[in-house]
Amino acid sequence: MKSVLSIQSHVVFGHAGNSAAAFPMCRMGVDVWPLNTVQFSNHTQYSQWTGSVFPAQHLTDIVDGLAKIHKLEICDAILSGYIGSAEQGNDILAIVQRVKAANPQALYFCDPVMGHPEKGCIVAPGVAEFLCERALAASDVIAPNLLELETLTGRTIKNVEEATQAARELCHKGPKIVLVKHLSRAGYRADRFEMILVTAEP
């Protein structure tokens, strides 16, 4: 059984972040270790929510505990999603380094959640910059949606061919694999949820 340290948000009502990701991964036979970056009452797409962003040190403290019981050696991957603060990003990359030092075969899968104001997804100041400037280079796999792909590459993307070219550009900046998880207006069909998986070589 593969083990994944999943560093994401948690909501009490609804499903987002770890409360959405953990169950399907478990159903696929993955041993999921949820580490929450925030705990909110509900998704930020609602007009209001309550809750807290955990201090960055909280993430490190939890991983310290895992290290003391010798579990980092059996961690196969680190998944990061919604980050509550730019400071958390620094600790997450340090955690990635610790896990890879304990298990050189471990992979870092980055879901670069940058916010989508039109849909009500809000991220803290500095998070998008962290993802563009540091997380991208550190990741083995990155999974942006169309808007995140445009932010990471600094270009406007109009179709599948341009999305493929942009994703391949990212492959030369760190990740071995880019999964564009929602092509949206750049896809072939507006009524379908389309994705593309791109590697450095065509």
BATITI-223311 format. One record per residue: residue in one letter; x, z, y negated of N, C-alpha, C, O in turn. Coordinates in steps of 0.001 Angstrom, whole numbers, plus 500000, padded with zeros to 6 digits. Atoms other than C-alpha are relative to their C-alpha. Layout:
N
aXZYXZYXZYXZY;...
END
This chain:
202
m500837500000501197500000500000500000500873500000498751501797500805498635;k499270500067501256501313499037496567499495501068499030498309501396499007;s500345498977500988501384501659493812500208499454498598501243498852498308;v499939500500501373500666500822490162499737501147499033498717501830499128;l500198499054501095501127503119487174499265499249498893499831498361498255;s500859500737500931498280501990484915499835500800498713499129501809498680;i499976499289501282498802503036481282499044499289499051499394498273498451;q501044500658500776495594502208479426499062501033499389499254502240499530;s501017499143500602492635503595477544499024500519501054499023500080502204;h501089499512499158489742505550479005498800500272499115498928500881498053;v501238499691500720486142505682477836499073500774500924499038500531502130;v500916499180499214483542508217478968498742499208500348498284499236501490;f501171500842499766480553505873478562500440498546500052501180498082499185;g499620501400499857480916502307479773501279499870500807501733500821501443;h498802500267499209483958500725481333500963499158499180500642498038498782;a498933500701500715487165499727479552501304500667500385501324501839500760;g498709499419499666490850500227480177500041500477501441499612499769502352;n499884499482498641491529502437483180498658500182500684498559500043501903;s501305499807499366487843503124483722499393498680500461498404498674501195;a500411501315499498487411499371484260500981499468501037500575498800501988;a498964500625499176490716498504485947500255500721501319500567500084502325;a499590499239498820491250501305488447499157499656501231499699499449502317;f500872500223498842488223500678490667500266498665500699500454498661501916;p499744501256499278488770496954491378501384499947500632501555499353501697;m498674499981499373492475497537491993499978500828501273500588500449502272;c500133499186498786491616500316494451499305499214501106499689499303502272;r500721500814499015489184497952496175500901498932500615500654498467501728;m499039500985499492492089495516496566501112500656500811502032499980501272;g499007499304499199494109498185498350501185500527499223502203500888499814;v498911499501500844496268499261495412499809501494499761498694501950499513;d500014498581500350497145502925494898500235500098498496501363499941498030;v499942500021501465496378503260491176500273501405499472499629502375499874;w499679498733500662497952506019489065499582499874498537500382499412497724;p500461500183501380495861506098485858500667500989499047500655502197499281;l499427499185501077497674507382482771499342499524498712499569498397498271;n500830500417501127495377507345479759500723500136498663501346501159498378;t499410499979501344496597506455476268499064500640498988499506501257498019;v501024499404500866493340507538474623498849500452500883498711499999502020;q501298499736499383490075509141475600498959499938498903498915500790498016;f501059500209500979487134507843473597498641500195500667498500500076501884;s501363499854499485483428508484473955499469498685500550498732498663501535;n500502501328499642482776504749474218500950498956499414501881499293498682;h499170501103500492484315501350473463499881499903498482498846500232497902;t499997500126501461485274500672469855499145498846499493499043498642498283;q500928501054500435482875497703469820498707500595499445497960499911498745;y501169499339500572480149500224469000500268500357498542501415500376498095;s499858499688501426479494501174465388500734501307499764501268501530498677;q499268498748500145480995504595466002500439500505501367499858500157502395;w499515499377498777482937506534468579500770501253499614501158501431498459;t499201498800500210484720509852468966501066500067501080501025499321502058;g498955499845499003487776510969470855501368500104499376501508500264498164;s498636499745500451491516511236470625500980498989500571500818498482501682;v498816500726499531494696509227470870500996501049500471501321501974499727;f499049499012499494497122511129473060501359499828499320501762498703499024;p498648500115500560500541511942471571500893499185500937500732499232502156;a499099500810499177503262509581472756500733500859501026500965500425502154;q499270499107499100505087512544474290499182500347501243499739500637502302;h500876499726498851502077513132476543500285499024501140500325499426502303;l499716500998498972502844509887478387501306500320500710501395500261501936;t498695499670499427506466510878478876499927501258500847500544501330501909;d500131498750499241505511514379480018499385499756501374499831500323502371;i500636500300498714503238512992482723500979499305500940501042499628502126;v499036500718499164505937510633483971501137500923500418501685500767501510;d499021498984499590508416513529483950499519500716501261500293500965502185;g500564499340498823506081515228486405500073499129501239500374499619502327;l499894500921498865505987512148488624501433499897500496501679499818501700;a498587500082499620509775511966488566500429501231500791501214501132501734;k499601498749499333510082515605489632499511500072501440500095500784502257;i500460500030498606508079514923492781500408498684500681499877498324501732;h499357501184499410510080511720493431499010498878500313499040498285501391;k500968501075499805507247509247492971500361498712499267499797497659499564;l499640501229500714508896506795490574500637498984500941500534497777500725;e499340500886499042510851505388493517499013499132500770499374498068501273;i500987500777499234507626504201495143498992499302499087497978498785499556;c500870500707500944506029502783491990500383498524499991501522498177499676;d499715501433499889505757499013492434499796499236498701500361498158498516;a500264500710501256504479498096488974499486500967498949498881501994499255;i500559499306501150503666499395485527499093499014499289499505497903498955;l500959500807500751500569498014483837499696500720498696499282501879498709;s500395499399501278500070498661480136498896499158499374498930497927499406;g501110500661500670496874497858478269499851500511498584500782500411497786;y500275499513501355495290499403475177500951501132499647501015502144500346;i499043499004500480497938501351473250499407500683498778498936500021497854;g500644499249501067496726504108470962500783500100498720500217500392497666;s499146499929501185499677504037468567501283499242500279501664499046501433;a498716500685499831502910502168467946501022500923500645501886500470501395;e499075499033499410504760505359468892499843500049501517500826500196502244;q500209500054498554503167505232472326500747498823500619501265498924501731;g499305501171499484504662501781472743501448500292500330501951499850501362;n498605499650499749508182503167472455500136500793501290501035500538502090;d499943499191498779507477505736475167499665499167501230500242499378502297;i500348500850498861505875503116477399501201499171500446501456499051501644;l498823500782499613508985500939477293501060500878500635501760500440501549;a499060499066499371511116503983478088499548500326501424500376500465502324;i500540499762498662508821504669481048500284498806500906500663498979502064;v499690501209499222509232501061482208501453500029500457501746499732501615;q498580499936499650513005501506482122500260501050501070501058500827501981;r499811498936499008512783504769484079499519499562501374500190499798502378;v500534500443498716510609503252486780500905498939500612501178498971501812;k499135501063499476512843500195487100501353500542500442501971499994501355;a498754499367499558515907502439487344499808500646501372500713500638502207;a500294499366498716514227504280490219499660498974501075499971499171502250;n500371501072499075512877501086491813500245498660499320499379498165498598;p499651501259500683514641497893490671499044498845500293499053497849499569;q500951501063499675511917495784492324498687500125499229497839499236499303;a501257499774500720509175497217490104499817498973498887500791498525498281;l500341500980501030507413494843487697499250500663498852498545501655499036;y500757499546501163506077495389484203498996498926499617499376497824499223;f501104500894500346502694493743483589499401500493498686498859501596498618;c500466499620501335501731493798479908498716499256499650498692498027499593;d501234500551500561498152493261478767500061500301498501499801501434498096;p499691499739501415498860492837475027498750500124499127498451499238498327;v501247499798500741495644494261473575500324500196498521500909501209498137;m499648499980501423495939493508469850498808500232499085498969500388497875;g501172499813500844492399493950468658499270498697499758499866497620499742;h500869501146500265489513491619467966498915500497499062497829500863499511;p500949499414500955487758492720464765498587499447500104497620500187499922;e501333500591499909484876490273465251499193500583501154497965500638501099;k500680499407498852484095491888468605500043501522499954499499502187500835;g499959498561500142484824495403467393501151500679500701501184501908500775;c498832499395499358488093495920469256501051500283498928501526499371498251;i499120499589501089490372497873466955501237500669500578501128501519501461;v498762499342499590494024498823467451500681500610498784500413500227497645;a499327499266501065496257501119465430501041499128499302501536498166499890;p498955500734500718498678499842462765501319500030500772501708501057501327;g498700500091499352501968498642464206499952499609501460500980499240502028;v500088500322498574500662497999467719500242498513500248501003498157501148;a499805501444499816500469494199467372501460499621499802502001498803500546;e498583500288500256503982494128465912500862500457501175501786499755501586;f499255499503498837505282496250468780499882499032501173500874498725501834;l500216500904498875503741493903471330500756498692499818501339498169500768;c499312501268500277505174490801469654501517500148500025502225499287500549;e498563499862500230508612492167468888500748500675501140501953500473501285;r499286499247498975509377494404471876499401499868501400500122499616502365;a500612500010498667506866494429474716500110498634500670500335498551501877;l499902501353499447506918490648475167501318499802500727501336499328501862;a498678500207499411510647490596475849500229500869501233500989500491502125;a499789499067498894510438493556478243499128499697501210499386500209502300;s500988500197498932507556492236480346500469498985501040501212498052500735;d499811500986498932507762490442483682498804499065500074498940497882500388;v501243500769500055504158489281483410499254500452498751499178501648498469;i500802499647501170502062489132480241498687499228500071498659498073500496;a501329500599499825498334488404480068499206500036498700498302500859498551;p500750500039501259497116487521476571498703499211500136498585498324500982;n501123500912500165493723486156475693500413498947498973501561498946498527;l499626501094500896493611483127473391500500500513498650501528500049498156;l499588499486501305493810485101470139501350500698500078502171500576499170;e498707499325499827496680487204471471501115498992500227502231499180499744;l499012501061499802498489484065472629500373499363498665501543499074498415;e499721500565501320498149482649469125500857500950499167501748500507498443;t499207499027500753499538485857467637501425500061500526502374500108499743;l498669499921499396502452485997470074500853498780499682502074498890499570;t499250501234500238503421482377469369499971499549498544500750498683498148;g500095500388501402502410482116465716499435498611499792499782497938498821;r500577501341500135500402478950466270498504500022500297498001500923500969;t501414500177499690496798477793466366499885499091501214500546498054501278;i500098500719498735495755476541469805498598499419500130497599500131500030;k501289500697500012493015473954470149499513499544501370498323499277501540;n500413500525498703493018472878473804500886500560501111501820501320500857;v499285499470498839494309473579477307501468499594499977502339500390500327;e498616500469500038497433471484476841500830500832499025501957501215499339;e499281499185500977498435473410473721500144501438500491501160502083500232;a499913498648499442497665476699475469501093500078501056501835501058501118;t498963500041498970499892475707478379501384499953499368502297500653499808;q498718500105500696502713474737476025500374501330499351501527501754499421;a499732498716500648502385478005474100500373501064501026501286501857500800;a499696499027498950502357480058477302501392499765500573502124500714500853;r498662500305499476505447478250478571501076500421499005502170500822499401;e499072499524501028507141479056475272500258501498500160501387501959499990;l499833498559499790506523482747475967500878500292501207501609501282501222;c499184499799498797508148482377479391501490499969499692502293500497500462;h498587500054500389511422481689477596500380501158499094501502501217498590;k499734498839500855511134484930475627499972501310500770500046502385500175;g499999498768499218511001487386478511499226499910501296499828499983502368;p500786499959498760508119487181480991500232498785500888500481497678500409;k499876501093499034508387485109484151498667499275500181498625498092500521;i501346500544499806504632484573484293499142500351498797499188501476498299;v500977499760501064502013484194481560498627499619500541498399498483500956;l501383500245499612498355484535482477499147500037498741498947501100498155;v500913500033501145496087483385479657498622500304500567498028499475501255;k501143499480499250493066485397480681498649499538499476497631499750500136;h501261500565500488490422483745478502500324498897498996500774499169497883;l499679501133500870490834480273477033499010499830498858499347499248497826;s500992500012501079487640480590474986499814498584499449499576497649500213;r500255501293500654487307477721472460501021498935500367500769497752500138;a498986500982499601490500476056473795499780499482501416500514498605501872;g500228500403498621489060475660477283499234498694500127498837498084499135;y500738501232499735487359472711478915498498500179499805497810499272499335;r501434499759500045483917474327479046499723501318499285500245502362499676;a500318498797500767482510476802476528499141500980500785499109502171500473;d500892499132499228480059478152479108500680500584501233500013501142502105;r499267499461498863482804479148481556501141500895499526501680500724498433;f498868499114500281485427481886481655501220499389500682501402499538501890;e498880500751499442488602479837482117501321500712499730501521501306498671;m498671499401500114492150481074482716501048498988500433500749498042501162;i498884500799499498495543479470483196501166500926500312501374501931499632;l498801499268499602498663480782484938501182499072499801501206497966500341;v498892500873500397501941479427483566501329500680500311501493501881500097;t498629499536499793505588479780484594500938499152499149500515498178498526;a499045500699500864508743478606482859500165498541500397500336497675499538;e499835501364499518509024475510485039498635499380500273497776500021500878;p501288500678499759506162472969485113499681499887501489498639499345501858;
END
